[in-house]
Amino acid sequence: MSLINHDFKNTPLSLLYTVNNISFKDYLLEYLASLANADMFCGRRADQIYSKQRIFPILSICSQSEIRYFRGVEEHMQQQANDILERIEKTLQEKKTVAPVLDQILMCLGGKAIGLWCCSEGKLCQIGFRAVSEMDEQVRKQFAALTQEVPLENTGLGIVKAIVDKKPAIGTLHAGKSGLQGSSEWLRKFEAQQSYAVPIFEGDQVVGVLAISTNCIHQTGDIEWVILTEIAEGIGEKKLLGMF
């Protein structure tokens, strides 16, 4: 990945934020460590340093062209989120399938599967679900069918946990740590590493959830999660699920 003279127009976020199947955050920290020729950005301290709010102060060791690159990443991220929200709004207004816009998010964030659900009378109702073409067809169909309607009692799934707790739910392959047995089982079937479910709010009320499964391990504050959260927030602010 070249860090200078980069053209962000029409570049998928998965290409900008994922290098050799590691998150952009890990790549960035590794790159900064190499610039500093020190381990100041490694280990636990790296996680403390990195966040959307803290990233730019540590760029003092970078050249102007490199700083422009990192700023360009954030600007591109915001533009992608805005474009996606506009597509979702238009799609729901015209009563069309959300499949194409979910595919766009999936491609942008380098995910394995993504879904959007709304709350209705004590359950989640699926608005759309998409997966990468490499996913086993039977697995894709099975998940899509079983999550058409999901009772809010099924808190072993991240999509339900996010609704009940009113905060993002992170699923991993280790159900004992995440507390999400259902999500862990599906991640194995998806051949993914992690899921991230973000509740959608209209004011103080949770009205739905947007969730993605990825093959990269991320943390809250990583660029991939930031943009998914911004999309979920935009859906809520515009009250787009009310159009469904």
Stockholm file with secondary structure:
# STOCKHOLM 1.0

chainA/1-244         MSLINHDFKNTPLSLLYTVNNISFKDYLLEYLASLANADMFCGRRADQIYSKQRIFPILSICSQSEIRYFRGVEEHMQQQANDILERIEKTLQEKKTVAPVLDQILMCLGGKAIGLWCCSEGKLCQIGFRAVSEMDEQVRKQFAALTQEVPLENTGLGIVKAIVDKKPAIGTLHAGKSGLQGSSEWLRKFEAQQSYAVPIFEGDQVVGVLAISTNCIHQTGDIEWVILTEIAEGIGEKKLLGMF
#=GR chainA/1-244 SS CCCSSCCCTTCCHHHHHEETTEEHHHHHHHHHHHHHTSSTTSTHHHHHHCSTTTTGGGGGGSCHHHHHHHHHHHHHHHHHHHHHHHHHHHHHHTTCCSHHHHHHHHHHHTEEEEEEEEEETTEEEEEEEEECTTSCHHHHHHHHHHTSEEETTCTTSHHHHHHHHTSCEEEESCHHHHSCHHHHHHHHHHTCSEEEEEEEEETTEEEEEEEEEESSCCCTTSHHHHHHHHHHHHHHHTTGGGGC
#=GC SS_cons         CCCSSCCCTTCCHHHHHEETTEEHHHHHHHHHHHHHTSSTTSTHHHHHHCSTTTTGGGGGGSCHHHHHHHHHHHHHHHHHHHHHHHHHHHHHHTTCCSHHHHHHHHHHHTEEEEEEEEEETTEEEEEEEEECTTSCHHHHHHHHHHTSEEETTCTTSHHHHHHHHTSCEEEESCHHHHSCHHHHHHHHHHTCSEEEEEEEEETTEEEEEEEEEESSCCCTTSHHHHHHHHHHHHHHHTTGGGGC
//
